[in-house]
Amino acid sequence: MTSAGPGLADPDPPGGVQWRLRMAAAERGVWTGTQLRRLLAERAGLDLSAASVSALFTKQPSQVKLSTLAALCAALDCAPGDLLVLGPTAPAPASGPVLAGLSDRRPSPGPSRVAGRRSLPPL
């Protein structure tokens, strides 16, 4: 993977997730990390260092705490989907022997599953 350069979005983000904090902030008139830091403190009660806010604002993080994500959403009056965009992910190639014989079997009764996905947990 190549680096897109400072301040530019990674064209091929890891895991197919694109971090859009800077764009979501700009759409709401927040142009600097200082403005975002102030909003986080005022609206969400989160006091992040200037360096932490700058890193969130300019780079694609490898992980974000749920409490930080919730604070960002409260500060910017947005939803997590405004900050994180899931891109298409290539399915892992299946090997021949694993799939051999599956077409000959009858589907088992019970909740159906979508190709490789787990069913939803009970409510």
FENFENLIN-V746058 format. One record per helix or strand of 3 or more residues. SS is the DSSP state (H for helix, E for strand). FROM is the first residue (numbers start at 1). TO is the last residue. If there is no record, write none. Layout:
BEGIN
ss:SS from:FROM to:TO
ss:SS from:FROM to:TO
END
This chain:
BEGIN
ss:H from:14 to:16
ss:E from:17 to:19
ss:H from:21 to:27
ss:H from:33 to:44
ss:H from:50 to:58
ss:H from:66 to:76
ss:H from:80 to:83
ss:E from:84 to:86
ss:H from:96 to:99
END
